[in-house]
Amino acid sequence: MKADRVEISRDETGKQWLIRIQVGEEVIRRHSAEPKDAGEAVLRAAAIKTASDEGYTIDPANVVFK
């Protein structure tokens, strides 16, 4: 199944990265323990892997940073 969009943002209260996978109206939230100073490529790869672990594929162009 293909995800529509994946957003990556910093959750400062949990001090982790938040990955939001959107499929239609459904939103799945997962945290990533990547370092705070992780680069865009590392975070994009983590988001794609997280979506894959949930059973979704995502076009890397649809991974956005907030």
C-alpha positions in Angstrom: 0.0 0.0 0.0 1.3 3.5 -0.8 1.5 6.3 1.7 0.4 9.7 0.6 2.9 11.7 2.6 5.4 11.4 5.4 6.3 14.3 7.7 9.3 14.5 9.9 9.4 17.0 12.8 11.3 17.3 16.1 9.2 16.4 19.2 11.0 18.4 21.8 8.8 17.1 24.7 9.9 13.6 23.9 13.3 14.7 22.6 12.9 12.5 19.6 12.0 12.8 15.9 8.3 12.3 15.1 7.5 10.5 11.8 3.9 11.0 10.7 2.7 8.6 7.9 -0.4 9.8 6.2 -2.6 7.4 4.1 -5.8 9.0 3.1 -7.4 10.2 6.4 -5.4 7.9 8.5 -2.3 9.2 10.3 0.2 6.9 11.9 2.7 8.4 14.3 6.0 6.8 15.2 9.1 8.1 17.0 12.7 7.8 15.8 15.7 7.8 18.1 18.0 9.4 15.4 20.3 12.0 16.9 19.1 15.6 17.2 21.7 16.7 14.7 20.9 14.0 12.2 21.1 15.1 8.6 18.3 15.2 6.1 19.4 12.1 4.3 19.5 10.1 7.5 16.1 11.2 8.6 14.6 10.6 5.1 16.0 7.0 5.2 14.6 6.5 8.7 11.2 7.8 7.6 11.1 5.5 4.5 12.2 2.5 6.6 9.5 3.3 9.2 6.8 3.5 6.6 8.1 0.2 5.1 8.0 -1.4 8.6 4.3 -0.4 8.8 3.7 -2.0 5.4 3.7 1.2 3.2 5.8 2.4 0.4 6.5 6.1 -0.1 8.0 8.2 -2.9 11.0 10.0 -1.3 9.7 13.2 -2.9 6.7 13.0 -0.6 8.8 13.0 2.6 8.7 16.5 4.0 10.4 18.2 7.0 8.5 20.5 9.3 
